Amino acid sequence: MEDEIQLLLQNKANHRQAFDKIVKAYSERLYWHIRRMVHSHDDADDVLQNTYIKVWRNIASYRGDSKLYTWLYRIATNEALNHIRQQKRLYKVGDDVDPENQASLSGDAYFDGEAAEAKLHLAIQGLPEKQRAVFNLKYFEEMKYEEMSEVLETSVGALKASYHHAVQKVKHYLENNE
Amino acid sequence: MSEFNHPYSKKDSPYKVPEGYFAQKQNDLFAIADEKIKRTSSVRQLSWISAAVAAVLALAIFLFPGGKPTELTSEYVENYLLSEYNYGFTEETLLYELDGEDLAVEDGWEFSDQAVEEFLDNNFDQTLHYEYY
């Protein structure tokens, strides 16, 4: 699918068709990635929409230097991080582990707080946003560090260190909230 | 490297979405792209129209530098008389010439004799034209 889209992107006349295929192929994956970052459905919906608006605006400038999916994840991750920062500025929330985040997550109608997996996601929501992105990309998306480096524009070494710290924090949360 | 193995499947998520969300969202995203295309082409079309209008205006200004005033001013009437009757009419002879006729100025600008006479009476100093001629 990625090759087919890359081919369509080479000709401006096919950009609309390429966009349709990108939406069909990636919107669900990108949604879940964004959702794990921002946690509420409404926020994820807004961020996904903004992501695709950026994709459409920049589709002509995509040169194929990076893989299409890392390019899409970069836009989605940046949009999610921007959204989180805006929310923090709005509500003046700190950057460290955020129990308020976790409390609001528990109250979300589209979050099953009773599910066994909920605890893990509550732990992830307590991570600082950049670490959260690193953890999600590595753990859930199973992305290689080299690809993550393209998405987050951070060195592989820094990403490994960030993931290590994130794992320690998540483990700590899970051990203390059994 | 840190290893992390949570006992639950990565596919099982506590997050839920409204029913039919993804299908609806895809349609919304297609609609957004269509809207953007429509708006871009409208803006492009508008740019072309604006450019064409600007070119026509520039040409008009170049070809007709004086332009045409929107109302009958003293300056306009003087200029008109200078250009059309530059062989030395006085105001008096001009009024005589115009007597009994409607004056068609330009492009459908029509004034009755009475209106022109009143205008000339009210706005022209008799001596002014003698100075010009």
Interface residues (C-beta under 8 A of the other chain):
Chain A: R16 F19 D20 V23 K24 S27 E28 Y31 W32 R35 R36 H39 H41 D45 L48 Q49 Y52 I53 W56 R57 Y110 F111 D112 G113 A115 A116 E117 A118 L120 H121 Y139 F140 K160 Y163 H164 V167 Q168 V170 K171 L174
Chain B: M1 S2 E3 F4 H6 Y8 S9 K10 D12 S13 P14 Y15 K16 V17 P18 F22 K25 Q26 D28 L29 F30 I32 A33 K36 I37
